[in-house]
């Protein structure tokens, strides 16, 4: 295959590689670049917030122990620097622990945590411009989202899509920074796909695998791109070929999603921000409950029970978590998340840390149930509808519904709201003060104009 091969002669995997290798900044609308900046700011907030987490610190220490102990790439929020591989792993782990990183609905993929860490590390190592960096990040989003949509709902039932698909998203972003040819990009996809891994089993044990998933995906994708640059070959149809990802990881794969309106539909624009600090499957129900409470003037003490009407994916992921033992596991408990929102108006980082085991929280949690709703399930994953039925202690019943949860493209966060979120998460992470966070925000918003992607948080701010 070469750059002159007509699209109609390429399989969809090769067409996607051709797109990833050839997309130019001039092909991307300015609105997409601005949205990419929003997503970059949102990602950095999560990375700062997660730096001190126990599992993140352990992953970072292990990565840095492999060497080198200094290098061109920044560990965001820390004084440490290292190689692109180690920095990508460390930053990816940090940005996926506080459950505030973005989500693309129809792919059920968290793109930021597997695109920005490897792209930032490679960009700092290569000394590319901010515009080149953002272009590569757009490529990573577009590839990752389409592969996630391709693998479908059956994949997500067993596999953590961000972990598996994340390897290809990372490879695409870094491959674009390395200026891989279409053939090299296809090799990078093959190498990334054969390393794709990540199972939901960790939720049952409150294990730390979720942060390992994103660290591995970012690192493996980055290595795949660098290996392709050096001539290492990969499967030429890792997605649809015999014994490829679809055969091993899906029973409802849809090849049309891989090339869906390339250069016309910008899937990055469809990505949602997280308002509450919990699994995104809880957010529609949280917003629907809060709406009922506000509309009816209810307090938590008034509520006897809440039935959340959800899609099957929510039941698959949240159902195993009935008695959460850690803060992180509690973010995958529908009852805990609704209880915190009901009592405090917001299920934020501080609310989880301080109150997830409170007696009032546990009591409310145990009065929340999930039931499969035909309408909600049919709309998922393209739309995440929130529906609840609230029964009060005096016997009244109220139904609540939200079609666009807070943070979705139809109800998105503004730039001032993203800045407020950054300050809140930065304060939680306790790595830099409010003034330093303001300076970081200025650098992030101006990244497109940077002649060279350099350190985002200078040492004097730490």
Secondary structure, 3 states (H helix, E strand, C coil): CCCCCCHHHCCHHHHHHHHHHHCCHHHCCHHHHHHHHHHHHHHHHHHHHHCCCHHHHHHHHHHHHCCCCCCCEECCCCCCEECHHHHHHHHHHHCCCCCCCCEECCCCECCHHHHHHHHHHHHHHHCCCHHHHHHHHHHHHHHHHHHHHHHHHHHHHHECHHHHHHHHHHHHHHHHHCCCCHHHHHHHHHHHHHCCCCEHHHHHHCCCHHHHHHHHHHHHHHHHHHHHHCCCCCCCCCCCCCCCHHHHHCCCCCHHHHHCCCCCCCHHHHEECCCCCCCHHHHHHHHHHHHHHHHHCCCHHHEEEEEEEECHHHHHHHCCCCCCCCHHHHCCCHHHHHHHHHHHCCCCHHHHHHHCCCHHHHHHHCCEEEEECHHHHHHCCCCCCEEEEEEECCCCEEEEEECCCCCCHHHCCCHHHHHHHHHHHHHHHCCCCHHHHHHHHHHHHCHHHCCCCCCCCCHHHC
